[in-house]
């Protein structure tokens, strides 16, 4: 999800570790988004919009599934977007906010796309129920649909709704929260622990790299290492080197600047075996030293995570993952007062003026000090 993996332009057995993975994602999605001054708690519920907007889920599903069917890369794009949103102070759709210095502009969020899917879903549901459905809930629903699509319907989970939209989005908050493609196991553990997730959760969530792609620039260090990277299967390395020529090879293989740039930025499947399916084969690839990113393959080098990788290759039983504590994801967030409509549009421009933050929309101007 993180670690610079990208949603694939096109992607693809059994439930395995992804039952666990998705329950963890559900836990992230269930963060209680009620950071009011009183810290009052508001429970998320499955049928939150039953009275206020009964067709909300039908409308949103129609828009999102149409987008998934139109472009295969849209489903993994939404799943990655959801992960990047949840890991920055909770699942509040703050990753969607536009403006100088917002999360969108962080280096770690380069390559995120699919914004228009959430915008289209928001616009469609606004026509039916103005000011009712939050962008955070729309993104969570879209991620749920993504999981169903990427698992070919094998993985489904109930989603609780009622999140409020975050109003503060800062690129400065991103680097420490999104794992890099070169992260060590110790670094990965630290980042996930900061989000209330265990090492077991971390290994499960890493399985989201069963879908999506990464650019050649993310693995050149592995391909040019001296001595050769011992954690990279030699046959697999040879294949990758053909797809990702180094600077010297590029000069011999391309004739135009644009051609060289295209070769240098080639995209590779994160999972070389079943790249279009959310499944446990990702873990089997790690056991064979065929993990694309260093951070992924590192899971096989640590004794603790190596055992978890092995377990996830044959995991068949549904497990319940303890949900994150109520209140996790609240600290550092600013949210609308109780009863305030969610952001509309979801990319609500952010203007930073000194220590004050203004959010503009066609309906309302929020002023937070």
Secondary structure as UniProt FT lines:
FT   TURN            3..4
FT   HELIX           17..29
FT   TURN            37..38
FT   TURN            46..52
FT   TURN            54..55
FT   HELIX           56..70
FT   HELIX           73..86
FT   TURN            87..89
FT   HELIX           94..96
FT   TURN            100..101
FT   HELIX           103..105
FT   HELIX           107..109
FT   TURN            110..111
FT   HELIX           115..128
FT   TURN            130..132
FT   HELIX           135..150
FT   TURN            151..153
FT   HELIX           171..173
FT   TURN            174..177
FT   TURN            181..182
FT   HELIX           185..194
FT   TURN            195..196
FT   HELIX           199..206
FT   HELIX           207..210
FT   STRAND          213..215
FT   HELIX           216..218
FT   HELIX           220..223
FT   TURN            230..231
FT   HELIX           234..243
FT   HELIX           247..253
FT   HELIX           257..264
FT   STRAND          267..269
FT   TURN            275..276
FT   HELIX           281..287
FT   TURN            288..289
FT   HELIX           294..297
FT   HELIX           298..300
FT   HELIX           303..312
FT   TURN            326..329
FT   TURN            331..332
FT   TURN            338..339
FT   TURN            346..347
FT   STRAND          350..353
FT   TURN            354..355
FT   STRAND          356..360
FT   STRAND          365..368
//
